[in-house]
Amino acid sequence: MRIEAETQRGQPVTITIDGVPLQAYLGETIAGALLANGQRAWRHTESGEPRGLFCGMGICFDCLVTVDGVSNVRACMTPVADGMVVETEGPTEGSV
């Protein structure tokens, strides 16, 4: 789902999402990497509503993930890094 036109992107890196290695690019956020790999929602509210990227600028807190053991990290504001380990609540029903 990445735009494959002539764009300059950072070096490819490998991050791990829920135990699965995933290619991402330096300069991209965790949310961008998740979306580029087809995952639109990665947590859910107490009532079961799917949540993922909403505002894209760190205000709504719908995109929270755990990064390298630190919980409640905003995926839309956090750039990927080689070897980063990200844990989500997993895709919710209807997330893709």
Salt bridges, closest charged atoms under 4 A:
GLU4 OE1 - ARG9 NH2 3.69
GLU28 OE1 - ARG2 NH2 2.86
ASP62 OD1 - ARG43 NH2 3.69
ASP62 OD1 - ARG51 NE 3.56
GLU89 OE1 - HIS44 ND1 3.07
